Amino acid sequence: MSPAKLSDNFYDKIKPRLYQRVGRELRLAYRVLDLGCGACELARYLSEAYGQRVTGVDISAGSFPHNRNITKSTHRIRCIRKDAGRLSFIRNEAIDAVIMFWALHEMKHPQAVLEGAHRVLRPGGKVLVVEFPRNSLAQKIWDEYYYTSKELTNSLHKAGFKDIHAKRVEHKQILWVTGFRSKN
């Protein structure tokens, strides 16, 4: 299906399905870092559905939640208003998985973000980047710069990730890229 044949609310419709897919992809991770978390919706979903401890990081004040520890009874979600390109507040190798959901294209220094994600991941830890690909409906609607599969896989490789896989899903309107930190 071509981007022209998809409705403008296409992304709103697929978001819950993508959250489920992210959950399945990262289900074995206990400590998850959500970079560019916005209102911490995905963090909330992962915590509630999979019992994960999620730290959300976002520089924007617009949609950022007022309550930084969203799940009061379990304290499994922590939202921090900081620059995702400067993760010095997270120890090396302290995170099991990093997710960037529709966020990397918004970041000022995306390569620094990817390098920081690599540093904080434990050996064998996974990164998942869910983005809008170039020439997608998103580009038609919002007219922003989006990556090709090759650009994103090259950036992950340059940041030190291995076993990188990229595919387009959801009528080829979503770029789904995974990579791992080496175990040694």
KAKAQUI-V79959 format. One record per helix or strand. SS is the DSSP state (alpha for helix, beta for strand). FROM is the first residue (numbers start at 1). TO is the last residue. If there is no record, write none. Layout:
ss:SS from:FROM to:TO
ss:SS from:FROM to:TO
//
This chain:
ss:alpha from:3 to:5
ss:alpha from:10 to:25
ss:beta from:31 to:35
ss:alpha from:41 to:50
ss:beta from:53 to:58
ss:beta from:77 to:81
ss:beta from:95 to:101
ss:alpha from:104 to:106
ss:alpha from:110 to:120
ss:beta from:121 to:131
ss:beta from:133 to:133
ss:alpha from:137 to:142
ss:beta from:147 to:147
ss:alpha from:149 to:158
ss:beta from:162 to:169
ss:beta from:174 to:180
//
